[in-house]
């Protein structure tokens, strides 16, 4: 993969460092000095089209004045203490917006109104964020949406407008109760979909692909031919597991499987997963009836 080649080249040149493992994935980090130099170079070379606005870890308690970043193309205010985004910024050039690791609780409905070319939006690790703004449907250029470690309770059907979406991360969204029917299948360009470690509570019955044993979600994901990284909500029966692993698409892209409350058998044969080419993590939860895990050729 071209991205891996670039990262390995930066590691070899000591411009990136090994960041260890987080959530089962290898990470890299950048030394503070290298980061400061990269930002300095970016700011020195910036044009009106290539402006960076970076206030990461700056102890901000309120959003920056909207006029200060109206010309920005890349913006990061991650790792601050911002609780509310109430402005309506006019940022026709903004492509990347990092808002992760704040204390966001509310994003105004007008916030997304005038940032039509935004491609990357990271809202991760805002534990108090329970809902997305109504105006998010206007981000029609959006390709990457990270909602991991937030408290959102449902995905609005308005997201159906985001037909360019390539990455959707819902990992560790423990309050997520609803994904409307026919929403996931509308993301025809989706390449990465993560829902690792989601709720074990009850789901609304009506118009919800999370209800039951993921049958409806699996049916919609089958149509996404560009998927190459996938984790889905917990599978709760051996029948559902057998059906899931029988699809070639899922065999090629599933990185992790979460099995919950399997009760049909006291034996689990790991080799039923032998065709899962990219499987790295297998998690059992509440499977007390399983007494033996074996590897026996089917």
C-alpha positions as CSV (number, residue, x, y, z in Angstrom):
1,X,0.0,0.0,0.0
2,X,1.3,3.5,-0.9
3,X,0.4,4.9,2.5
4,X,2.4,2.2,4.3
5,X,5.4,2.9,2.1
6,X,5.3,6.6,2.9
7,X,5.0,5.9,6.7
8,X,7.9,3.4,6.6
9,X,10.0,5.9,4.7
10,X,9.3,8.6,7.4
11,X,10.2,6.0,10.1
12,X,13.5,5.2,8.4
13,X,14.3,8.9,8.2
14,X,13.5,9.3,11.9
15,X,10.8,11.8,11.1
16,X,8.3,9.5,12.7
17,X,8.8,7.2,15.7
18,X,7.2,3.9,16.8
19,X,4.1,4.8,18.9
20,X,3.4,1.3,20.2
21,X,0.1,-0.4,19.9
22,X,-3.3,1.2,20.6
23,X,-6.5,-0.7,20.3
24,X,-4.8,-3.6,18.6
25,X,-3.2,-1.4,15.9
26,X,0.4,-0.3,15.4
27,X,0.8,3.5,15.8
28,X,3.4,6.1,15.0
29,X,4.1,9.4,16.7
30,X,6.0,12.5,15.8
31,X,8.6,14.1,18.1
32,X,7.6,17.6,19.3
33,X,10.7,19.2,17.6
34,X,9.9,17.6,14.3
35,X,6.2,18.6,14.6
36,X,7.1,22.2,15.4
37,X,9.5,22.3,12.4
38,X,6.8,20.8,10.1
39,X,4.3,23.4,11.2
40,X,6.9,26.2,10.8
41,X,7.7,25.1,7.2
42,X,4.0,24.8,6.4
43,X,3.3,28.3,7.7
44,X,6.3,29.7,5.9
45,X,5.2,28.3,2.6
46,X,1.5,28.8,3.0
47,X,-0.5,30.5,0.4
48,X,-4.1,31.6,0.6
49,X,-5.0,28.1,-0.6
50,X,-2.6,26.2,1.8
51,X,-3.2,27.8,5.2
52,X,-2.7,25.8,8.4
53,X,-4.5,26.7,11.6
54,X,-3.1,24.6,14.5
55,X,-4.1,25.2,18.2
56,X,-3.7,21.6,19.4
57,X,-3.2,21.3,23.1
58,X,-3.4,25.0,23.6
59,X,-5.7,24.9,26.6
60,X,-8.6,26.5,24.7
61,X,-12.0,26.5,26.6
62,X,-13.9,28.1,23.7
63,X,-13.8,27.7,19.9
64,X,-11.4,30.1,18.2
65,X,-12.9,33.2,16.7
66,X,-14.3,32.1,13.4
67,X,-12.7,35.0,11.5
68,X,-9.3,33.7,12.6
69,X,-9.6,30.5,10.6
70,X,-12.0,31.4,7.7
71,X,-9.1,31.2,5.2
72,X,-7.7,27.9,6.6
73,X,-7.4,24.7,4.5
74,X,-6.2,22.4,7.4
75,X,-7.3,23.0,11.0
76,X,-6.6,21.2,14.2
77,X,-7.9,22.2,17.7
78,X,-7.6,18.8,19.2
79,X,-6.7,18.1,22.8
80,X,-8.4,21.2,24.3
81,X,-11.3,21.8,26.6
82,X,-13.9,23.1,24.1
83,X,-17.5,22.2,25.1
84,X,-19.6,24.0,22.6
85,X,-19.2,24.9,18.9
86,X,-21.8,27.6,18.4
87,X,-20.4,29.6,15.5
88,X,-21.2,29.5,11.8
89,X,-17.8,29.6,10.2
90,X,-17.5,30.5,6.5
91,X,-14.6,28.4,5.4
92,X,-14.9,27.6,1.6
93,X,-11.3,26.2,1.5
94,X,-11.4,24.0,4.6
95,X,-10.5,20.4,3.8
96,X,-9.4,18.9,7.2
97,X,-10.8,19.6,10.7
98,X,-9.6,17.8,13.8
99,X,-11.7,18.4,16.9
100,X,-10.8,15.2,18.7
101,X,-10.1,14.9,22.4
102,X,-12.1,17.9,23.5
103,X,-15.1,18.1,25.8
104,X,-17.6,18.8,23.1
105,X,-21.3,18.4,24.1
106,X,-23.0,20.5,21.4
107,X,-22.3,21.4,17.8
108,X,-24.6,24.0,16.4
109,X,-26.8,23.1,13.5
110,X,-25.3,25.9,11.5
111,X,-21.7,24.9,12.1
112,X,-21.5,22.8,8.9
113,X,-23.4,25.2,6.7
114,X,-20.5,27.0,5.0
115,X,-17.7,24.4,4.8
116,X,-18.8,22.6,1.6
117,X,-15.4,21.2,0.7
118,X,-14.6,19.5,4.0
119,X,-13.1,16.1,3.4
120,X,-11.9,14.9,6.8
121,X,-13.8,15.5,10.1
122,X,-12.5,14.0,13.3
123,X,-14.8,14.2,16.4
124,X,-13.4,11.3,18.2
125,X,-12.9,11.1,22.0
126,X,-15.6,13.7,22.8
127,X,-17.3,11.6,25.4
128,X,-20.1,14.2,26.0
129,X,-21.1,14.4,22.3
130,X,-24.5,12.7,22.1
131,X,-25.8,13.9,18.7
132,X,-24.6,15.2,15.3
133,X,-25.6,18.6,14.0
134,X,-28.5,18.6,11.6
135,X,-26.4,20.5,9.1
136,X,-23.9,17.6,8.7
137,X,-25.8,16.5,5.6
138,X,-24.4,19.6,3.8
139,X,-20.8,18.1,4.0
140,X,-21.3,16.4,0.7
141,X,-17.5,16.3,0.0
142,X,-16.7,14.5,3.3
143,X,-14.6,11.3,2.8
144,X,-13.6,10.5,6.4
145,X,-15.8,10.8,9.5
146,X,-14.4,9.6,12.9
147,X,-17.0,9.3,15.7
148,X,-15.1,6.8,17.8
149,X,-15.3,7.2,21.6
150,X,-18.3,9.6,21.4
151,X,-21.7,9.1,23.0
152,X,-23.9,9.4,19.9
153,X,-27.1,7.4,20.2
154,X,-27.9,7.1,16.5
155,X,-26.8,8.0,13.0
156,X,-29.2,10.4,11.4
157,X,-30.7,9.4,8.0
158,X,-29.4,12.8,6.8
159,X,-25.9,11.2,6.5
160,X,-27.2,9.5,3.3
161,X,-26.1,12.7,1.5
162,X,-22.5,11.9,2.2
163,X,-22.1,9.7,-0.9
164,X,-18.3,10.3,-1.0
165,X,-17.7,8.8,2.4
166,X,-14.7,6.4,2.4
167,X,-14.1,6.0,6.1
168,X,-16.6,5.8,9.0
169,X,-15.3,4.9,12.5
170,X,-17.9,4.1,15.2
171,X,-15.5,2.2,17.5
172,X,-16.3,2.4,21.2
173,X,-19.6,4.2,20.7
174,X,-21.2,2.5,23.7
175,X,-24.5,4.5,23.5
176,X,-25.1,3.9,19.8
177,X,-28.6,2.3,19.5
178,X,-29.6,2.9,15.9
179,X,-28.4,2.9,12.4
180,X,-31.3,3.5,10.1
181,X,-32.1,1.0,7.4
182,X,-30.7,1.8,3.9
183,X,-28.1,4.2,5.3
184,X,-25.0,2.1,5.2
185,X,-25.8,0.8,1.7
186,X,-25.8,4.4,0.4
187,X,-22.1,4.8,1.2
188,X,-21.1,3.1,-2.1
189,X,-17.4,4.3,-1.9
190,X,-16.9,3.2,1.7
191,X,-13.5,1.5,2.2
192,X,-13.2,1.4,6.1
193,X,-16.0,0.7,8.5
194,X,-15.3,0.2,12.2
195,X,-17.8,-0.6,14.9
196,X,-15.6,-2.4,17.4
197,X,-16.8,-2.4,21.0
198,X,-20.3,-1.1,20.8
199,X,-23.2,-1.4,23.2
200,X,-24.8,-4.6,24.5
201,X,-28.1,-2.9,25.3
202,X,-31.5,-3.1,23.7
203,X,-32.0,-1.6,20.3
204,X,-35.1,0.1,18.9
205,X,-37.0,-2.4,16.8
206,X,-38.2,-0.2,14.0
207,X,-36.1,0.8,10.9
208,X,-32.8,-0.2,12.6
209,X,-30.1,-2.5,11.2
210,X,-28.6,-3.0,14.6
211,X,-31.7,-4.8,15.8
212,X,-31.5,-8.6,15.9
213,X,-28.3,-10.3,15.0
214,X,-26.9,-7.9,12.5
215,X,-28.6,-9.7,9.6
216,X,-29.8,-6.5,8.1
217,X,-26.5,-4.7,8.6
218,X,-24.6,-7.6,7.0
219,X,-27.1,-7.5,4.0
220,X,-26.3,-3.8,3.4
221,X,-22.6,-4.2,3.9
222,X,-22.6,-6.9,1.2
223,X,-23.2,-4.2,-1.5
224,X,-20.1,-2.2,-0.5
225,X,-17.6,-3.5,-3.0
226,X,-14.8,-1.2,-2.0
227,X,-14.6,-2.3,1.7
228,X,-11.0,-3.3,2.7
229,X,-11.1,-2.8,6.5
230,X,-14.1,-4.0,8.5
231,X,-15.2,-4.6,12.1
232,X,-18.9,-5.1,12.9
233,X,-21.0,-5.1,16.0
234,X,-21.0,-8.3,18.1
235,X,-22.2,-11.5,16.5
236,X,-24.6,-13.4,18.8
237,X,-25.2,-16.8,17.2
238,X,-23.1,-19.5,15.4
239,X,-25.6,-19.4,12.6
240,X,-25.0,-15.7,12.0
241,X,-21.2,-16.3,12.3
242,X,-21.3,-19.1,9.7
243,X,-23.3,-16.9,7.4
244,X,-21.0,-13.9,7.8
245,X,-17.8,-15.8,7.2
246,X,-19.3,-17.4,4.0
247,X,-19.2,-14.1,2.1
248,X,-16.0,-13.6,0.2
249,X,-16.0,-9.8,0.7
250,X,-16.0,-10.2,4.5
251,X,-13.3,-12.9,4.3
252,X,-11.0,-10.3,2.6
253,X,-11.5,-7.3,4.8
254,X,-12.6,-8.3,8.4
255,X,-9.9,-7.3,10.9
256,X,-11.7,-8.2,14.1
257,X,-14.6,-10.3,15.3
258,X,-16.5,-9.9,18.5
259,X,-18.6,-12.9,19.5
260,X,-21.1,-12.4,22.3
261,X,-23.4,-14.8,24.2
262,X,-22.9,-17.8,22.0
263,X,-24.9,-20.6,23.5
264,X,-25.6,-23.2,20.8
265,X,-22.6,-25.3,21.5
266,X,-20.0,-25.9,24.2
267,X,-17.2,-26.3,21.6
268,X,-15.8,-23.6,19.3
269,X,-13.7,-24.6,16.3
270,X,-11.3,-21.8,15.4
271,X,-10.8,-23.3,12.0
272,X,-14.3,-22.1,11.0
273,X,-12.5,-18.8,10.5
274,X,-9.6,-20.2,8.4
275,X,-10.8,-18.2,5.3
276,X,-10.7,-14.8,7.1
277,X,-7.5,-13.6,5.5
278,X,-7.0,-10.4,7.5
279,X,-8.4,-11.4,10.9
280,X,-6.2,-10.1,13.7
281,X,-8.5,-10.1,16.7
282,X,-11.1,-12.5,18.0
283,X,-13.0,-11.6,21.2
284,X,-15.3,-13.8,23.2
285,X,-17.8,-12.0,25.6
286,X,-20.4,-13.7,27.8
287,X,-19.8,-17.1,26.1
288,X,-19.8,-19.1,29.4
289,X,-21.3,-22.2,27.7
290,X,-18.2,-22.7,25.6
291,X,-16.0,-25.2,27.4
292,X,-13.5,-26.0,24.7
293,X,-11.8,-24.1,21.9
294,X,-10.2,-26.4,19.3
295,X,-8.5,-26.3,15.9
296,X,-10.0,-29.2,13.9
297,X,-10.1,-29.4,10.1
298,X,-13.7,-29.0,9.0
